Structures are given as C-alpha cells and as structure tokens.
Amino acid sequence: MKTIEYYMSLPYRLEILPDPDEGGYVARYPDLPGCITNGDSMESVAENAEDAKREWLAAAMENGTRIAEPVDMAEYSGQFKLRIPKSLHRRLAEHSKEEGVSMNQYCVYLLSKNDAVEKV
C-alpha cells in the first residue's frame, strides 16, 4: 500500500497565481482536484501548499479516493502531425509571413492563445 510519504515525494506540479480579489497568492495542484490554498507571500503560499497537499492526501486515503500520480512530461515529445486543408495551410503560411515568424511559431501562438481562452 502506498503511503502519504510516497505521494508527498512525487513531483506534483504546483501552480501559484496572484489573487487579484483578496491579495496575496493562490496555489493549487492540478493533479489533485480541489487541493487549493492561499498565502500572503510566495513563501507562505508555498508552505501552505505543502500542508494542503498532505491534508488532501490524508483525506483521500481515508475516504478511499483514487489518488492520481503526476503526469510524466517525458511521455510528450512536443510534436504531432496534423493534416489540414490546403486552403488553411495557405492562409496560415500567409499570416505567419505577415507576422515575420515561421509557420510553426505562428501555429504555436494560435494554439496557445486558444488554449488560454478556453481556461477562462
């Protein structure tokens, strides 16, 4: 059986963002749904995040909740093949040329921009 110490040792991704409403910072572990905390400074929110993670893990183990292990970024190469209509390929090439960047950079920009909009 896996212990709290086992899960605490795993490299869970921690997101820390400024809290525009209350001031200070908010922290969360995306792989641990609902594991969120806050703090007045970066140092305090980081400490609070470790405490929150430990408490979240303890509660999950007590309740028999499945605990996901962190996503291994090594599983992702950063590349994928995409087939698109020739007309779209032409428009993307034209727009990237207008912006003075490679088509690859332009497509990464568009995907990132759309992904950020989806999260809001």
Buried (B, 14 or more C-beta within 10 A) or exposed (E): EEEBEEBEEBEBEBEBEEBEEEEBBBBBBEBBEEBBBBBEEEEBBBBBBEEBBBEBBEEBBEEEEEBBEBEEEEEEEEEEEEEEEEEEEEEBEEBBEEEEBEBEEBBEEEEEEEEEEEEE
